[in-house]
Amino acid sequence: MSETLLFLIPLLPLCCAVINMLFGMRLPRLFAEIMAVTGVAGAFLLTLLFWGYAEGEGTRAILFTWLNSGTVDVSFALNFDRLAAPMTLMVTGVASLIHLYAVGYMHEEDDYARFFGLLNLFVFAMLAIILADNLLVLFLGWEGVGLCSYGLIGFWYRKLENAKAGTKAFLVTRVGDVFLGIALLWLFAVTGTLSISEINAQATSISPGVVIALSLLLLLGACGKSAQLPLMTWLADAMAGPTPVSALIHAATMVTAGVYLLCRFFPLVSLSAVGMTAITAIGALTALYAATCAMAQREIKRVLAYSTMSQVGYMFMAVGAGTVTGAMFHLLTHAFFKAVLFMAAGCVIHLAGNENDIYKMGGMARRGPVELFWVFLAGAVCLAGLPLTGGFFSKDGILLALFTHPDPAYRVFWLIGVLTALLTAFYTFRLVYLVFAGEWRGTGHPHAIPLQMRWPLWPLALLGLVGGMLNLPAFVGGDEMLHHWYGDLAGRTVTASHSVEWLLIGLAVAIAALGWFAAHWRYRNYRPAVENRVSLFLLNGWQADALVDRLFVRPFTAMARFCSSGCDRSLFDGTIEGLAKMASRYSAMLVQLATGRATTYLSAFAWGFLVLLGWFLLKLVNGGGH
Amino acid sequence: MIPLGHALSFAAALFVLGLTCVLLRRQVIMILIGVEIMLNAAALVFVAASAYWQQVDGQVFVILLMAITAAEVAVALAMVVYLWRRKRSLVADEFNGMSG
């Protein structure tokens, strides 16, 4: 078996995407759906099959030379190593289940070929990011993910706000992409190669100042895709897309691409203390910001969107604290429980008759199939970090890494992390109580939930609950499997005395319990929402959109207006049109001379003759006869 | 023998009269008559000069001029007929089709 066969992993979804896009509407619907699912599921099976290639130093495979010009030699290369393999497995696995769910969710949609084509293309682009050994291949995937998210968020483009949400996601992530593009070009200029593994090998020879700049640029690029401050405004609006898209974007792909990018370049990024602190600070601020926003949201999917932002903030903190294991661990568990939360939310919205507002739900536990409540609860306890769930262990690992970081400044970030954990537990159970407890407050009629929407929830819920087994800490009897798997890629090994570890665990349990009790006390029995200035401020995401509008959009509009009406229309058009008007006015005066009457011309002729005659006479007089 | 100066003065007066007629008259026919007078003034100068220098060239030229004038009058009168047909008027100012 040749290592070139590794290319089958991304190519399979790509082929299915192309076939679906070109011929999907002419194929039987069932065939298109089966092809979309098997494309991704096949990639999942292939990843399992090729797992052995990832061990040790991993396997690099070159399919062909993409560009070759002078010193630039870009080959279409994949790097299937210990970092990429678990991520590939997670993305293809979760995406397969989401595809299955999507078959049920979209069964009334007429435009299924476009949907499944884009969905498969999205998976291909994500796999290109994960497996790329070449900056250009990575960038191809990076842009591909942005393009597909634009197409999928604005999938129901006939409603203007959906189309606008897609455009917003596209534009805001593009801001980050610009920085990433600069970073990639700079890396090429410094190292003379586009291969990621070679760049990482040369990282220590780059001068420290350049490393700082590069890590900050990479961070900004990651912020765009991962919806971190200050490029986070697109994520909440991205909920305009169909629910499977939300699950795919927020669980398995896209938002985790930024975290993965930082982990990929960890050997480079970790060289700069400034960069690492910046990453942690961005992560901490975003985690806190998004958690506060999530507390006041009214739409079920927006709560989950903000919670994603917040959890990705934790992953950034983990990278900043130097533990790649912690970031990837949380990334994996988060992918499981967030996917299940989104898909269950889709079921809930179906049951509520397309009602999004959690204040108009309630009583869902009795209204729908009973297992829906249990899988949602499984996802929720993972998100809230209740003990022994996957989310509990991964979050605790990050907090431990922050707490034990040698730099005392990280204690502040740790404190923010703990506070965020409290808020997370609170808003998660607020969501659970408002949706599932009490009496039905809505008016909509429930839609039936097809079978394909129900059973993909189970494996994900289970994985979320037992996800802690991936990297169970040693002091509770675990073997830290993930950490050993990553080996020298894992970053800093977090060491702490057992008492500190138990103390932190106890604190985490207490905090999760506190959040739960607070939510229980406030939301167990439904009381209408209180609208005050604070809740409105949080509901609108700290007025971030208004701020962006005031800082960028309006000055830009004003500048455009100045250029259009100030410069172009008045200055340039004015000058040219003024000249034209002047010429036409004077020509009108000249036109009056041309009366068209022969007599006028004759007299002009006579006068001209006279002048000539006079002139010759003058010459005669002056010249003295010569 | 009439002195050259007298002949030239008379020719000049005749020319100015013809020019005045061309410039001041509005009827096409009167303008044409003015042109004829100016042409005859020029012919007179030729004849006077021919007599003064005792050379026959000037008189030959006058014969040529008469022939040309006859042709010119034929064409011009044909045009006058056409103009009359178009507007039933021979006032020169009414034919302003070339105005800008």
Interface residues (C-beta under 8 A of the other chain):
Chain A: L590 V591 Q592 L593 A594 T595 G596 R597 A598 T599 L602 S603 A606
Chain B: L19 V22 L23 R26 I31 A92 D93 F95 N96 G97 M98 S99 G100
